[in-house]
Amino acid sequence: MKKSTRLLSLLLVFVLVFALMGSAFAENAATTAAKGEMAGQIVLLHTNDVHGAISGYAKVAALKQAYEAKGAYVLLLDAGDYSQGTVYVSSDKGANAVALMNLAGYDAAAVGNHEFDYGFDQLKTNLSAAKFQVLAANVLYNGKVAFKDNTVFTAPDGTKIGVFGLDTPETATKANPAMIKGVTFGSDAEIIAAAAAQVKALKAAGAKYVVCLGHLGVDTESVGHQSLDVIKAVSGIDLFIDGHSHSVIDGNTNTLISGTTKTKLDAGSTMAKYLASGAKARISSSTRWTR
């Protein structure tokens, strides 16, 4: 079993590398002439609930490269549930997903409830290999932040983008309790308080924009800790990238905006965002992944 898992891992790596090489050659001619046209712009690309649909990683990596070739500062983010769903990632309990995300060039990711399917110890082992920041402000282990609560990225022009993560408290019952002993996810009120604390900390660190990578969703069973609940209660979040409920919000017309905090909420795979000086995040494009 271990031998077959290693062979599968190698195959996945080769598939992604060759796909990226093909994308790079195809994009080169098209982007050379346009190089520099997006200089000074900040682009956020994000995915959520990939669930082992690994073919999309080459696509999103190529998209990141294309924006960078045009001079943009690009962040590639994920809102959780990447380590379960198909044999490609479940065969080694999620480790392949992290390896592929490293190759794709992810900058930060939240953890979703399915990251805990194989137990907390396995998750820690998997994420120890991550070359991206793992963010979950409300996930504690023995009373201390289990991963990292937030991070700050700095664009070439000095603009700081603060990002923090939240995971659904439903993980406490959707994962096997025996495999996550000592891990807590907070009550509804504690999640709201954690979000407010993160905004305060990131603003104090000089962040011009604050982004939440949340694996909360908008399902009715999640009322009290939905992404909508957070953005209605907490001011200062410029963009909330959501996951968990597999809801897709496409385009400006369907973007949900809290009437009190004016936070933009978005979900769905491979969405491109632009952060313009003095403005809220604007949705640029979106596509959906299939397995």
Protein Blocks (a to p, Z undefined) as FASTA:
>chain_A
ZZmmmmmmmmmmmmmmmmmmmmmmmmmmmmmmmgojlgoiacddddehklopamlmmmmm
mmmmmmmmnopacddddeejjlgobfklmmngommmmmmmmmnopabdcddfklmmnojk
lmmmmmmmpcbdcddfkbcgehiafbbfbdcdddfkopacdddddddfklmmmpcfklmg
hiaebjfklmmmmmmmmmmmmmmnopabdcddddebjafklgojamklmmmmpghiabdc
dehjopacehjklpccdfklopacdedehiacdddehiacddfbdcdddZZ
